[in-house]
Structures are given as C-alpha cells and as structure tokens.
Amino acid sequence: MSASLNARIAQVFDEPGCELNQNKSDKERKKGCTRQLTPGAAAGGCAFDGAKIALQPIVDVAHLVHGPIACEGNSWDNRHSASSGATTYRTGFTTDINEFDVVYGGEKRLFKAIREIVEKAHPPAVFVYQTCVTAMIGDDVEAVCRRASERFGTPVIPVNSPGFAGPKNLGNKLGAEALLDHVIGTIEPERSTPYDINIIGEYNLSGELWQVKPLLDALGVRVLSCISGDGRYREIASAHRARANMMVCSKSMINVATRMQQRWGIPYFEGSFYGISDMSSTLREIARLLVERGAPAGLRERAEALIAAEEARAWERIRAYRERLAGRRVLLITGGVKSWSVVSALQEAGLVVVGTSTKKSTKEDKERIKEIMGDDAHMIDDMTPREMYAMLRDAKADIMLSGGRSQFVALKARMPWMDINQERHHAFAGYEGMVTMVAEIDKALFNPVWGEVRKPAPWEPADPLLAEVT
C-alpha cells in the first residue's frame, strides 16, 4: 500500500469516539484494528465495496470506478437507497481498464472518463474510486482528480480505498474521510437556522429517511444534510453549519461525527430510528441538543407533544398484532446498529429474541444489547449456516430475521424468514416503520404455506418435530 493510504488508515484507527481504541496504549493504538486478510475474507465486502456503499447514496453526483468493469458490476446498486429527485447515482460509470492499461497505466483513461462524464452528465461533482488493480499498478488517482478539477471546473473527489486495504467497515470510514478532506466545509449554505441538524450513517434504505423526516418537519427541525442517504453534494458540502449531528450507525461513519466535533464544535449523539421507544428517545435528544445550542426552549415541549400523539397512534395500530405475536421466538442475524435497535423494536411487539448476531457490532453495540435484553442476552458472534439450520429445525425459533444470504437456511428448515438487511423492500424506521415491521412479521409467521410445506409427502413417515411447530 502507498504511504498516503497507510497514513489515512492509521488516522482512521486513531478514533476518539471508540472507547476500545482509547483504552489502548499509544503503541497498540498505532497498530489500529487491522487483521491480516485471509482467502475469502472479502466475501463480506472489501474496502472498495464499503466506500461505495457509504457514498453512492449521494444521488446527484457521478460515481466513477477506476478499475476493471467487474468492480463496478459487483458494487452497483447493492442497496435500495432511494432518491427523492436526482438519479445520477443509478448510472454505473467505470474506466473499464484492460491489459494495456495495466502495462502502461490507466491515468489518461481516467482523465478522459472524467471529461466525458462532466460534458455529458453535468454533475455537481465526480467521485472517483480507487480499486485494487489501479492501486497496484501505481495510478495516482489524487493527482488526476486535482488536474481534472482545475481543468473542468467541477469538483473531482478521490476516494482512495482499494479492496486490499481491508474489510468493508474500513472502506466505510475511508469513504467518509474523502468527504471530510474534500467536501464538507467547502460550500456555505444559503441560510442557516437554529434548528439545523445532520444525520450521519443513514442510507435511506427503501425510503426510511422519508418516514422520519415528517416528524422532524413537524418539530420545525431542518435536516441540513443526510450523509449519505438521498444526499445532495451542496448539502453535504455545507454540513459544517449544522447545530447538532445525529449518528445512526457508528460502525460505519463515526469518524465524520468526531472530526466535525473537533473542527467545528458540533456535538453529536448516537440514536436509532427503529422501535417506538428508541424513536421517541431520538426526538428528545435532538431537541435537547438544539436547545443547548441556542434553539428556543419551546422545542422540547413540542417534541413531547409530538411523541405523545405518535406513540398513542402507533400502539393503537400494533395492539391487534401483539396479541398474535406475543411469545413468538425470533432469531436475529444482522449486525451493527440493528443488532440492538431492532431487538428493542421486536420486544415492543411482544416477540422474544432468542439470539442476536454481533459479528459486525461494536463494543458499545454489545453493551446496548445487554441493557435491552438483560443478563440473559444471547449474543452470537458468528453463527454458521449449519448452526442456524439446527436452531430452526429444532424449533428453538419461530422465525429468522436476517439478510438475503441466510434466507435459504430458513427455507431449507421450512421455517418463516423475513429480510431485515439492506436488500429489503419495506421501510422500518420511525413510528410508521414499526407498524410496518410488525405487520410484515405477522404475514411471514402466519403464511399458510408453512403448514403445507411441513406436511410429509404421502410416501414419507410423519416428522414429530415438524408436527410440533405446525
């Protein structure tokens, strides 16, 4: 790896917002949290994939992948991040380097690609992603971006996160570093208000941001920028004028919140949009921070009135489902902020969480799980497909909530499954999202197909285990 990339990785790992990192000695802290990658380790996403995931939801910029076409093909649109306007982010741009470029270098091809994008698409900015091949042949992406910016009068942002640098989570942070170095603080907003906030680490999956924004609008709180779901380049560039930051997923972009606090004195907190109580706590915390930063004290009273009205409405709609779902057991295979925020939402619906995965969760995430679930919290660091199958087959859980890669385990066990990760088609954020989540779980659990598939074929003996869960 280049010296500049190594320095950037070291900077990312020197994270004041990470309690585990701050408890290390200076020598240990310099080593960071890197582990030597093993064959197959990129199956869960490489650093390039992580950077693309973090930044592609910025909907009005052009995302140009400098590398083989397969890199763009594997990373394009791998999340259902919705846009309320511009759709430039839905177009896949790549330099599609070949063997000739590997021998002679791909910098000229990159420069020509940037020029073509600027002339044809006219985006407010171009994000250029470094990949493994172009990093190994020594293409100076940062120099090409500087020259292109000067030549075409359009910001060209280098995202130096080749896949071999590390896992997906590191790539999230390297993508965030590109925003901190080249975007945030470069444009002044047209106007500022005492009610301006940034939402960091929210990707507007299936339009979840749109379930929360009406609540903030009702309070008079303005989302100055969302980093990066349904984001706009100018909004993110002016994010340094916000009065407070909300951190949705600290696993991915905690460095944005901590660096903005250091540079511009913007306080932040970590909250969740999942579940009724967590949504209410988030609204209270936003109001508290804004009042401390100069907003009128009446904001807190408005927040309490809104919370009371929305909670009453949500509980009324959930009541019928709670009677049917009470005591049903859920196996939750996800990670990060969802490992604890979704647990809280499920418990509010009367469900029993028999296990939640923590493979991608931070130490703080695990502490929150213990607070929510108590001493009996069953945290699973890494559950193999065989173990998932056994747990479902033995009827220790009534339904599994996970990502798409695990669905076939549940289907093989002939047990209900529901998508909880980024590929899902339903939005689960806010009070409205909580009702949607409970309704979808109810549909999955009581779908009559499960009774049919559990019946033995006429030529097979009855299975007593399946008979118990039918």
Buried (B, 14 or more C-beta within 10 A) or exposed (E): BBEEBEEBBBBBBBBEBBEEBEEBEEEEBEEBBEEEBEEEEBEBBBBBBBBBBBBBBBBBBBBBBBBBBEBBEBBBEBBBBBBEEBEBBEEBBBBBBEEEBBEEBBBEBBBEBBBEBBEEEEBBBBBBBBBBBBBEBEBBBBEBBEBBBEEBEBBBBBBBBBBBBBBBBBBBBBBBBBBBBBBBBBBEBEEBBBBBBBBBBBBBBBBBBBBBBEBBEBBBBBBBBBBBBBBBBBBBBBBBBBBBBBBBBBBBBBBBBBBBBEEBEBBBBBBBBBBBBBBBBBBBBBBBBBBEBEBEEEBBEBBBEBBEEBBEEBBEBBEEBBEBBEEBBBBBBBBBBBBBBBBBBBBBBBBBBBBBBBBBBBEBBBEBBEEBBEEEBEBBEEBEEEEBBBBBBEBEBBBBBBBEEBBEBBBEBBBBBBBBBBBBEBBBBBBBBBBBBBBBBBEBBEEEEBEEEBBEEEEEEEBEEBEEBE
